[in-house]
Structures are given as C-alpha cells and as structure tokens.
C-alpha cells in the first residue's frame, strides 16, 4: 500500500513539475524525474528500516 502511495506522490510531483515549468527543456524534465525517483527510493529504504526496527522492538517487549 505504501508503495502505491509513494508512486502516486512521485507521479503527482512529476506532473506538477511539467505543468509548473512548461518551458523546461527535455533534459531538465528527465533530471527532475530522476532526482524524484532517487528521493523516493531513499524514502522507501527509510520506511523499511523503520518497519524493521519497530517489528524487532515488539519482539523484545513480550
């Protein structure tokens, strides 16, 4: 579910970029899409680390 939300957020940001900066060159469009992709990959990794930490902590609480 989080992957779908992240993908939709990425798509919305790319669409906003394209409509917000219609005179941007194709290179700038690709560059922004790549930067957003890397950013969302980092966010996914941080989210997965957070899930691993919370699940490992819950084992020790019992």
N, CA, C and O atoms as a Maestro MAE file, in Angstrom:
{
 s_m_m2io_version
 :::
 2.0.0
}

f_m_ct {
 s_m_title
 :::
 protein
 m_atom[248] {
  # First column is atom index #
  i_m_mmod_type
  r_m_x_coord
  r_m_y_coord
  r_m_z_coord
  i_m_residue_number
  s_m_chain_name
  s_m_pdb_residue_name
  s_m_pdb_atom_name
  i_m_atomic_number
  :::
  1 25 0.825 -1.192 0.000 1 A "UNK " " N  " 7
  2 3 0.000 0.000 0.000 1 A "UNK " " CA " 6
  3 2 0.874 1.262 0.000 1 A "UNK " " C  " 6
  4 15 0.592 2.221 -0.718 1 A "UNK " " O  " 8
  5 25 1.944 1.249 0.818 2 A "UNK " " N  " 7
  6 3 2.825 2.412 0.871 2 A "UNK " " CA " 6
  7 2 3.529 2.631 -0.462 2 A "UNK " " C  " 6
  8 15 3.803 3.768 -0.846 2 A "UNK " " O  " 8
  9 25 3.823 1.533 -1.172 3 A "UNK " " N  " 7
  10 3 4.472 1.672 -2.475 3 A "UNK " " CA " 6
  11 2 3.557 2.387 -3.458 3 A "UNK " " C  " 6
  12 15 4.020 3.210 -4.247 3 A "UNK " " O  " 8
  13 25 2.274 2.084 -3.421 4 A "UNK " " N  " 7
  14 3 1.319 2.743 -4.306 4 A "UNK " " CA " 6
  15 2 1.206 4.224 -3.962 4 A "UNK " " C  " 6
  16 15 1.150 5.070 -4.854 4 A "UNK " " O  " 8
  17 25 1.172 4.532 -2.672 5 A "UNK " " N  " 7
  18 3 1.089 5.937 -2.242 5 A "UNK " " CA " 6
  19 2 2.341 6.686 -2.673 5 A "UNK " " C  " 6
  20 15 2.252 7.810 -3.167 5 A "UNK " " O  " 8
  21 25 3.508 6.073 -2.492 6 A "UNK " " N  " 7
  22 3 4.761 6.707 -2.914 6 A "UNK " " CA " 6
  23 2 4.777 6.925 -4.424 6 A "UNK " " C  " 6
  24 15 5.208 7.978 -4.894 6 A "UNK " " O  " 8
  25 25 4.311 5.938 -5.185 7 A "UNK " " N  " 7
  26 3 4.305 6.062 -6.639 7 A "UNK " " CA " 6
  27 2 3.353 7.173 -7.081 7 A "UNK " " C  " 6
  28 15 3.680 7.950 -7.978 7 A "UNK " " O  " 8
  29 25 2.188 7.250 -6.460 8 A "UNK " " N  " 7
  30 3 1.213 8.296 -6.800 8 A "UNK " " CA " 6
  31 2 1.783 9.668 -6.449 8 A "UNK " " C  " 6
  32 15 1.619 10.619 -7.214 8 A "UNK " " O  " 8
  33 25 2.452 9.778 -5.296 9 A "UNK " " N  " 7
  34 3 3.066 11.042 -4.900 9 A "UNK " " CA " 6
  35 2 4.147 11.441 -5.898 9 A "UNK " " C  " 6
  36 15 4.237 12.608 -6.278 9 A "UNK " " O  " 8
  37 25 4.972 10.478 -6.328 10 A "UNK " " N  " 7
  38 3 6.011 10.756 -7.317 10 A "UNK " " CA " 6
  39 2 5.379 11.224 -8.616 10 A "UNK " " C  " 6
  40 15 5.832 12.199 -9.215 10 A "UNK " " O  " 8
  41 25 4.344 10.540 -9.051 11 A "UNK " " N  " 7
  42 3 3.677 10.906 -10.298 11 A "UNK " " CA " 6
  43 2 3.079 12.313 -10.219 11 A "UNK " " C  " 6
  44 15 3.203 13.095 -11.161 11 A "UNK " " O  " 8
  45 25 2.441 12.627 -9.112 12 A "UNK " " N  " 7
  46 3 1.865 13.964 -8.941 12 A "UNK " " CA " 6
  47 2 2.946 15.050 -8.970 12 A "UNK " " C  " 6
  48 15 2.745 16.112 -9.558 12 A "UNK " " O  " 8
  49 25 4.085 14.782 -8.339 13 A "UNK " " N  " 7
  50 3 5.176 15.755 -8.356 13 A "UNK " " CA " 6
  51 2 5.738 15.941 -9.765 13 A "UNK " " C  " 6
  52 15 6.072 17.060 -10.152 13 A "UNK " " O  " 8
  53 25 5.845 14.867 -10.525 14 A "UNK " " N  " 7
  54 3 6.324 14.979 -11.907 14 A "UNK " " CA " 6
  55 2 5.324 15.774 -12.743 14 A "UNK " " C  " 6
  56 15 5.721 16.620 -13.546 14 A "UNK " " O  " 8
  57 25 4.034 15.509 -12.560 15 A "UNK " " N  " 7
  58 3 3.005 16.250 -13.299 15 A "UNK " " CA " 6
  59 2 3.030 17.721 -12.912 15 A "UNK " " C  " 6
  60 15 2.943 18.593 -13.777 15 A "UNK " " O  " 8
  61 25 3.149 18.006 -11.609 16 A "UNK " " N  " 7
  62 3 3.233 19.398 -11.165 16 A "UNK " " CA " 6
  63 2 4.454 20.099 -11.768 16 A "UNK " " C  " 6
  64 15 4.376 21.259 -12.172 16 A "UNK " " O  " 8
  65 25 5.562 19.396 -11.822 17 A "UNK " " N  " 7
  66 3 6.762 19.964 -12.436 17 A "UNK " " CA " 6
  67 2 6.495 20.309 -13.899 17 A "UNK " " C  " 6
  68 15 6.829 21.402 -14.356 17 A "UNK " " O  " 8
  69 25 5.891 19.372 -14.630 18 A "UNK " " N  " 7
  70 3 5.666 19.592 -16.060 18 A "UNK " " CA " 6
  71 2 4.704 20.741 -16.321 18 A "UNK " " C  " 6
  72 15 4.891 21.497 -17.275 18 A "UNK " " O  " 8
  73 25 3.682 20.883 -15.493 19 A "UNK " " N  " 7
  74 3 2.748 21.988 -15.673 19 A "UNK " " CA " 6
  75 2 3.272 23.290 -15.062 19 A "UNK " " C  " 6
  76 15 2.955 24.375 -15.551 19 A "UNK " " O  " 8
  77 25 4.049 23.192 -14.028 20 A "UNK " " N  " 7
  78 3 4.585 24.378 -13.381 20 A "UNK " " CA " 6
  79 2 5.711 25.027 -14.164 20 A "UNK " " C  " 6
  80 15 5.897 26.242 -14.108 20 A "UNK " " O  " 8
  81 25 6.463 24.210 -14.894 21 A "UNK " " N  " 7
  82 3 7.582 24.702 -15.691 21 A "UNK " " CA " 6
  83 2 7.457 24.183 -17.128 21 A "UNK " " C  " 6
  84 15 8.232 23.329 -17.557 21 A "UNK " " O  " 8
  85 25 6.475 24.708 -17.862 22 A "UNK " " N  " 7
  86 3 6.236 24.183 -19.219 22 A "UNK " " CA " 6
  87 2 7.377 24.485 -20.191 22 A "UNK " " C  " 6
  88 15 7.499 23.812 -21.214 22 A "UNK " " O  " 8
  89 25 8.207 25.476 -19.897 23 A "UNK " " N  " 7
  90 3 9.309 25.820 -20.796 23 A "UNK " " CA " 6
  91 2 10.598 25.088 -20.458 23 A "UNK " " C  " 6
  92 15 11.645 25.376 -21.038 23 A "UNK " " O  " 8
  93 25 10.533 24.147 -19.527 24 A "UNK " " N  " 7
  94 3 11.734 23.393 -19.163 24 A "UNK " " CA " 6
  95 2 12.163 22.521 -20.342 24 A "UNK " " C  " 6
  96 15 11.337 22.013 -21.101 24 A "UNK " " O  " 8
  97 25 13.459 22.369 -20.468 25 A "UNK " " N  " 7
  98 3 13.990 21.537 -21.554 25 A "UNK " " CA " 6
  99 2 13.742 20.062 -21.233 25 A "UNK " " C  " 6
  100 15 13.508 19.706 -20.079 25 A "UNK " " O  " 8
  101 25 13.793 19.210 -22.256 26 A "UNK " " N  " 7
  102 3 13.648 17.766 -22.001 26 A "UNK " " CA " 6
  103 2 14.697 17.250 -21.014 26 A "UNK " " C  " 6
  104 15 14.409 16.362 -20.211 26 A "UNK " " O  " 8
  105 25 15.906 17.801 -21.072 27 A "UNK " " N  " 7
  106 3 16.951 17.395 -20.129 27 A "UNK " " CA " 6
  107 2 16.532 17.704 -18.696 27 A "UNK " " C  " 6
  108 15 16.717 16.876 -17.805 27 A "UNK " " O  " 8
  109 25 15.970 18.890 -18.468 28 A "UNK " " N  " 7
  110 3 15.519 19.261 -17.134 28 A "UNK " " CA " 6
  111 2 14.374 18.361 -16.675 28 A "UNK " " C  " 6
  112 15 14.308 17.991 -15.503 28 A "UNK " " O  " 8
  113 25 13.475 18.008 -17.590 29 A "UNK " " N  " 7
  114 3 12.382 17.101 -17.239 29 A "UNK " " CA " 6
  115 2 12.907 15.748 -16.768 29 A "UNK " " C  " 6
  116 15 12.461 15.209 -15.755 29 A "UNK " " O  " 8
  117 25 13.851 15.220 -17.515 30 A "UNK " " N  " 7
  118 3 14.434 13.922 -17.156 30 A "UNK " " CA " 6
  119 2 15.206 14.034 -15.852 30 A "UNK " " C  " 6
  120 15 15.118 13.151 -14.999 30 A "UNK " " O  " 8
  121 25 15.960 15.110 -15.690 31 A "UNK " " N  " 7
  122 3 16.747 15.305 -14.478 31 A "UNK " " CA " 6
  123 2 15.863 15.353 -13.236 31 A "UNK " " C  " 6
  124 15 16.170 14.721 -12.224 31 A "UNK " " O  " 8
  125 25 14.774 16.096 -13.313 32 A "UNK " " N  " 7
  126 3 13.863 16.194 -12.164 32 A "UNK " " CA " 6
  127 2 13.208 14.843 -11.889 32 A "UNK " " C  " 6
  128 15 13.066 14.456 -10.729 32 A "UNK " " O  " 8
  129 25 12.812 14.127 -12.925 33 A "UNK " " N  " 7
  130 3 12.208 12.800 -12.728 33 A "UNK " " CA " 6
  131 2 13.195 11.847 -12.052 33 A "UNK " " C  " 6
  132 15 12.809 11.081 -11.170 33 A "UNK " " O  " 8
  133 25 14.456 11.889 -12.457 34 A "UNK " " N  " 7
  134 3 15.473 11.022 -11.852 34 A "UNK " " CA " 6
  135 2 15.720 11.415 -10.398 34 A "UNK " " C  " 6
  136 15 15.824 10.548 -9.530 34 A "UNK " " O  " 8
  137 25 15.815 12.705 -10.130 35 A "UNK " " N  " 7
  138 3 16.030 13.168 -8.751 35 A "UNK " " CA " 6
  139 2 14.865 12.746 -7.865 35 A "UNK " " C  " 6
  140 15 15.072 12.283 -6.743 35 A "UNK " " O  " 8
  141 25 13.640 12.904 -8.365 36 A "UNK " " N  " 7
  142 3 12.474 12.479 -7.577 36 A "UNK " " CA " 6
  143 2 12.482 10.965 -7.361 36 A "UNK " " C  " 6
  144 15 12.124 10.490 -6.284 36 A "UNK " " O  " 8
  145 25 12.886 10.214 -8.373 37 A "UNK " " N  " 7
  146 3 12.945 8.756 -8.230 37 A "UNK " " CA " 6
  147 2 13.934 8.354 -7.143 37 A "UNK " " C  " 6
  148 15 13.629 7.518 -6.293 37 A "UNK " " O  " 8
  149 25 15.122 8.955 -7.176 38 A "UNK " " N  " 7
  150 3 16.138 8.641 -6.167 38 A "UNK " " CA " 6
  151 2 15.635 9.029 -4.778 38 A "UNK " " C  " 6
  152 15 15.821 8.288 -3.813 38 A "UNK " " O  " 8
  153 25 14.998 10.192 -4.687 39 A "UNK " " N  " 7
  154 3 14.450 10.643 -3.412 39 A "UNK " " CA " 6
  155 2 13.430 9.644 -2.864 39 A "UNK " " C  " 6
  156 15 13.444 9.330 -1.673 39 A "UNK " " O  " 8
  157 25 12.552 9.148 -3.726 40 A "UNK " " N  " 7
  158 3 11.546 8.207 -3.260 40 A "UNK " " CA " 6
  159 2 12.131 6.824 -2.962 40 A "UNK " " C  " 6
  160 15 11.587 6.097 -2.130 40 A "UNK " " O  " 8
  161 25 13.213 6.452 -3.616 41 A "UNK " " N  " 7
  162 3 13.903 5.206 -3.264 41 A "UNK " " CA " 6
  163 2 14.485 5.327 -1.856 41 A "UNK " " C  " 6
  164 15 14.393 4.395 -1.056 41 A "UNK " " O  " 8
  165 25 15.084 6.482 -1.562 42 A "UNK " " N  " 7
  166 3 15.632 6.717 -0.214 42 A "UNK " " CA " 6
  167 2 14.510 6.689 0.818 42 A "UNK " " C  " 6
  168 15 14.673 6.112 1.893 42 A "UNK " " O  " 8
  169 25 13.374 7.306 0.502 43 A "UNK " " N  " 7
  170 3 12.230 7.303 1.424 43 A "UNK " " CA " 6
  171 2 11.756 5.878 1.676 43 A "UNK " " C  " 6
  172 15 11.448 5.523 2.813 43 A "UNK " " O  " 8
  173 25 11.694 5.052 0.623 44 A "UNK " " N  " 7
  174 3 11.269 3.659 0.797 44 A "UNK " " CA " 6
  175 2 12.238 2.897 1.689 44 A "UNK " " C  " 6
  176 15 11.815 2.112 2.539 44 A "UNK " " O  " 8
  177 25 13.526 3.121 1.503 45 A "UNK " " N  " 7
  178 3 14.512 2.435 2.343 45 A "UNK " " CA " 6
  179 2 14.388 2.868 3.802 45 A "UNK " " C  " 6
  180 15 14.491 2.040 4.706 45 A "UNK " " O  " 8
  181 25 14.168 4.155 4.032 46 A "UNK " " N  " 7
  182 3 13.983 4.632 5.399 46 A "UNK " " CA " 6
  183 2 12.710 4.060 6.017 46 A "UNK " " C  " 6
  184 15 12.688 3.718 7.199 46 A "UNK " " O  " 8
  185 25 11.655 3.957 5.218 47 A "UNK " " N  " 7
  186 3 10.410 3.377 5.724 47 A "UNK " " CA " 6
  187 2 10.598 1.908 6.063 47 A "UNK " " C  " 6
  188 15 10.082 1.436 7.076 47 A "UNK " " O  " 8
  189 25 11.328 1.180 5.230 48 A "UNK " " N  " 7
  190 3 11.535 -0.243 5.510 48 A "UNK " " CA " 6
  191 2 12.415 -0.429 6.743 48 A "UNK " " C  " 6
  192 15 12.210 -1.373 7.506 48 A "UNK " " O  " 8
  193 25 13.389 0.456 6.950 49 A "UNK " " N  " 7
  194 3 14.207 0.376 8.167 49 A "UNK " " CA " 6
  195 2 13.355 0.640 9.401 49 A "UNK " " C  " 6
  196 15 13.516 -0.015 10.431 49 A "UNK " " O  " 8
  197 25 12.454 1.600 9.286 50 A "UNK " " N  " 7
  198 3 11.564 1.911 10.400 50 A "UNK " " CA " 6
  199 2 10.672 0.740 10.737 50 A "UNK " " C  " 6
  200 15 10.413 0.469 11.910 50 A "UNK " " O  " 8
  201 25 10.199 0.038 9.717 51 A "UNK " " N  " 7
  202 3 9.361 -1.134 9.963 51 A "UNK " " CA " 6
  203 2 10.171 -2.254 10.606 51 A "UNK " " C  " 6
  204 15 9.669 -2.959 11.481 51 A "UNK " " O  " 8
  205 25 11.416 -2.421 10.178 52 A "UNK " " N  " 7
  206 3 12.258 -3.462 10.765 52 A "UNK " " CA " 6
  207 2 12.548 -3.162 12.227 52 A "UNK " " C  " 6
  208 15 12.542 -4.068 13.061 52 A "UNK " " O  " 8
  209 25 12.802 -1.904 12.544 53 A "UNK " " N  " 7
  210 3 13.102 -1.544 13.926 53 A "UNK " " CA " 6
  211 2 11.894 -1.730 14.820 53 A "UNK " " C  " 6
  212 15 12.029 -2.223 15.940 53 A "UNK " " O  " 8
  213 25 10.710 -1.345 14.349 54 A "UNK " " N  " 7
  214 3 9.517 -1.481 15.187 54 A "UNK " " CA " 6
  215 2 9.143 -2.940 15.361 54 A "UNK " " C  " 6
  216 15 8.682 -3.333 16.433 54 A "UNK " " O  " 8
  217 25 9.334 -3.753 14.326 55 A "UNK " " N  " 7
  218 3 8.986 -5.161 14.476 55 A "UNK " " CA " 6
  219 2 9.980 -5.872 15.388 55 A "UNK " " C  " 6
  220 15 9.590 -6.765 16.140 55 A "UNK " " O  " 8
  221 25 11.262 -5.494 15.336 56 A "UNK " " N  " 7
  222 3 12.240 -6.135 16.210 56 A "UNK " " CA " 6
  223 2 12.054 -5.683 17.658 56 A "UNK " " C  " 6
  224 15 12.291 -6.459 18.585 56 A "UNK " " O  " 8
  225 25 11.639 -4.450 17.854 57 A "UNK " " N  " 7
  226 3 11.391 -3.959 19.203 57 A "UNK " " CA " 6
  227 2 10.189 -4.660 19.833 57 A "UNK " " C  " 6
  228 15 10.182 -4.947 21.030 57 A "UNK " " O  " 8
  229 25 9.182 -4.929 19.018 58 A "UNK " " N  " 7
  230 3 7.976 -5.549 19.573 58 A "UNK " " CA " 6
  231 2 8.272 -6.975 20.054 58 A "UNK " " C  " 6
  232 15 7.588 -7.473 20.949 58 A "UNK " " O  " 8
  233 25 9.273 -7.633 19.477 59 A "UNK " " N  " 7
  234 3 9.625 -8.966 19.919 59 A "UNK " " CA " 6
  235 2 10.210 -8.936 21.335 59 A "UNK " " C  " 6
  236 15 10.005 -9.868 22.113 59 A "UNK " " O  " 8
  237 25 10.922 -7.891 21.659 60 A "UNK " " N  " 7
  238 3 11.566 -7.805 22.957 60 A "UNK " " CA " 6
  239 2 10.609 -7.346 24.059 60 A "UNK " " C  " 6
  240 15 10.894 -7.531 25.242 60 A "UNK " " O  " 8
  241 25 9.490 -6.756 23.682 61 A "UNK " " N  " 7
  242 3 8.553 -6.275 24.684 61 A "UNK " " CA " 6
  243 2 7.805 -7.428 25.364 61 A "UNK " " C  " 6
  244 15 7.339 -7.285 26.494 61 A "UNK " " O  " 8
  245 25 7.692 -8.549 24.687 62 A "UNK " " N  " 7
  246 3 6.940 -9.688 25.260 62 A "UNK " " CA " 6
  247 2 7.689 -10.381 26.303 62 A "UNK " " C  " 6
  248 15 7.195 -11.352 26.877 62 A "UNK " " O  " 8
  :::
 }
 m_bond[247] {
  # First column is bond index #
  i_m_from
  i_m_to
  i_m_order
  :::
  1 1 2 1
  2 2 3 1
  3 3 4 2
  4 3 5 1
  5 5 6 1
  6 6 7 1
  7 7 8 2
  8 7 9 1
  9 9 10 1
  10 10 11 1
  11 11 12 2
  12 11 13 1
  13 13 14 1
  14 14 15 1
  15 15 16 2
  16 15 17 1
  17 17 18 1
  18 18 19 1
  19 19 20 2
  20 19 21 1
  21 21 22 1
  22 22 23 1
  23 23 24 2
  24 23 25 1
  25 25 26 1
  26 26 27 1
  27 27 28 2
  28 27 29 1
  29 29 30 1
  30 30 31 1
  31 31 32 2
  32 31 33 1
  33 33 34 1
  34 34 35 1
  35 35 36 2
  36 35 37 1
  37 37 38 1
  38 38 39 1
  39 39 40 2
  40 39 41 1
  41 41 42 1
  42 42 43 1
  43 43 44 2
  44 43 45 1
  45 45 46 1
  46 46 47 1
  47 47 48 2
  48 47 49 1
  49 49 50 1
  50 50 51 1
  51 51 52 2
  52 51 53 1
  53 53 54 1
  54 54 55 1
  55 55 56 2
  56 55 57 1
  57 57 58 1
  58 58 59 1
  59 59 60 2
  60 59 61 1
  61 61 62 1
  62 62 63 1
  63 63 64 2
  64 63 65 1
  65 65 66 1
  66 66 67 1
  67 67 68 2
  68 67 69 1
  69 69 70 1
  70 70 71 1
  71 71 72 2
  72 71 73 1
  73 73 74 1
  74 74 75 1
  75 75 76 2
  76 75 77 1
  77 77 78 1
  78 78 79 1
  79 79 80 2
  80 79 81 1
  81 81 82 1
  82 82 83 1
  83 83 84 2
  84 83 85 1
  85 85 86 1
  86 86 87 1
  87 87 88 2
  88 87 89 1
  89 89 90 1
  90 90 91 1
  91 91 92 2
  92 91 93 1
  93 93 94 1
  94 94 95 1
  95 95 96 2
  96 95 97 1
  97 97 98 1
  98 98 99 1
  99 99 100 2
  100 99 101 1
  101 101 102 1
  102 102 103 1
  103 103 104 2
  104 103 105 1
  105 105 106 1
  106 106 107 1
  107 107 108 2
  108 107 109 1
  109 109 110 1
  110 110 111 1
  111 111 112 2
  112 111 113 1
  113 113 114 1
  114 114 115 1
  115 115 116 2
  116 115 117 1
  117 117 118 1
  118 118 119 1
  119 119 120 2
  120 119 121 1
  121 121 122 1
  122 122 123 1
  123 123 124 2
  124 123 125 1
  125 125 126 1
  126 126 127 1
  127 127 128 2
  128 127 129 1
  129 129 130 1
  130 130 131 1
  131 131 132 2
  132 131 133 1
  133 133 134 1
  134 134 135 1
  135 135 136 2
  136 135 137 1
  137 137 138 1
  138 138 139 1
  139 139 140 2
  140 139 141 1
  141 141 142 1
  142 142 143 1
  143 143 144 2
  144 143 145 1
  145 145 146 1
  146 146 147 1
  147 147 148 2
  148 147 149 1
  149 149 150 1
  150 150 151 1
  151 151 152 2
  152 151 153 1
  153 153 154 1
  154 154 155 1
  155 155 156 2
  156 155 157 1
  157 157 158 1
  158 158 159 1
  159 159 160 2
  160 159 161 1
  161 161 162 1
  162 162 163 1
  163 163 164 2
  164 163 165 1
  165 165 166 1
  166 166 167 1
  167 167 168 2
  168 167 169 1
  169 169 170 1
  170 170 171 1
  171 171 172 2
  172 171 173 1
  173 173 174 1
  174 174 175 1
  175 175 176 2
  176 175 177 1
  177 177 178 1
  178 178 179 1
  179 179 180 2
  180 179 181 1
  181 181 182 1
  182 182 183 1
  183 183 184 2
  184 183 185 1
  185 185 186 1
  186 186 187 1
  187 187 188 2
  188 187 189 1
  189 189 190 1
  190 190 191 1
  191 191 192 2
  192 191 193 1
  193 193 194 1
  194 194 195 1
  195 195 196 2
  196 195 197 1
  197 197 198 1
  198 198 199 1
  199 199 200 2
  200 199 201 1
  201 201 202 1
  202 202 203 1
  203 203 204 2
  204 203 205 1
  205 205 206 1
  206 206 207 1
  207 207 208 2
  208 207 209 1
  209 209 210 1
  210 210 211 1
  211 211 212 2
  212 211 213 1
  213 213 214 1
  214 214 215 1
  215 215 216 2
  216 215 217 1
  217 217 218 1
  218 218 219 1
  219 219 220 2
  220 219 221 1
  221 221 222 1
  222 222 223 1
  223 223 224 2
  224 223 225 1
  225 225 226 1
  226 226 227 1
  227 227 228 2
  228 227 229 1
  229 229 230 1
  230 230 231 1
  231 231 232 2
  232 231 233 1
  233 233 234 1
  234 234 235 1
  235 235 236 2
  236 235 237 1
  237 237 238 1
  238 238 239 1
  239 239 240 2
  240 239 241 1
  241 241 242 1
  242 242 243 1
  243 243 244 2
  244 243 245 1
  245 245 246 1
  246 246 247 1
  247 247 248 2
  :::
 }
}
